[in-house]
Amino acid sequence: MLVGYARVSSAGQSLEVQLQQLQEAGCEKVFAEKKSGRKADNRPELQTALDFVREGDVLVVTRLDRLARSVIDLHKIVGDLNAKGVGFRCLQQGTLDTTKAEGRLLLTFLAGFAEFEADIRRDRQLEGIAKARAEHPERYQGRPPKIDKEAIKALHDGGLKPPEIAEKLGIGLASVYRALPPKRASEESRTGP
């Protein structure tokens, strides 16, 4: 039985193309998910597919990076498949046959390239983010602060204790202590409310 596995990294991406390719390849059962591919353990549908396949089955993916993002992960998954007597096929690398030494060697090279490509993609993404932050710093300032430090100091100077300030402003006690000057905060915490 041909068993397919499809994956995209985020909820905004579509599985449609992979599902169609797996169906056209003759997969009778397909497992699909929208999850990051960094670690195989974090992908429940992959684990279900690996548990589902039986001796004589073939696990099919459209691309290697859909199954694993590191050489170590890929070798572990394919090793587990081999131990169960399950074959592995990658549609975009049609000559890949893990039952032969040449196929295992090719798999190692392809996995290394897939990992390298993922690293390059991540580096490019980080460069793009850094460039956008430099060009538009107003868009990357983070969330505006919710704690009004001046109000905390004014209430404290007015005689309120930190627990009373926290209750009055609807904030955590730790936020009150962080807003007070270090000396005053440490004195308050030692003496208590």
Helices and strands as residue ranges (DSSP letters): E 2-8, H 16-24, E 29-34, G 40-42, H 44-52, E 58-61, H 64-67, H 71-83, E 87-90, H 101-135, G 137-139, H 149-157, H 162-169, H 173-179, H 182-191
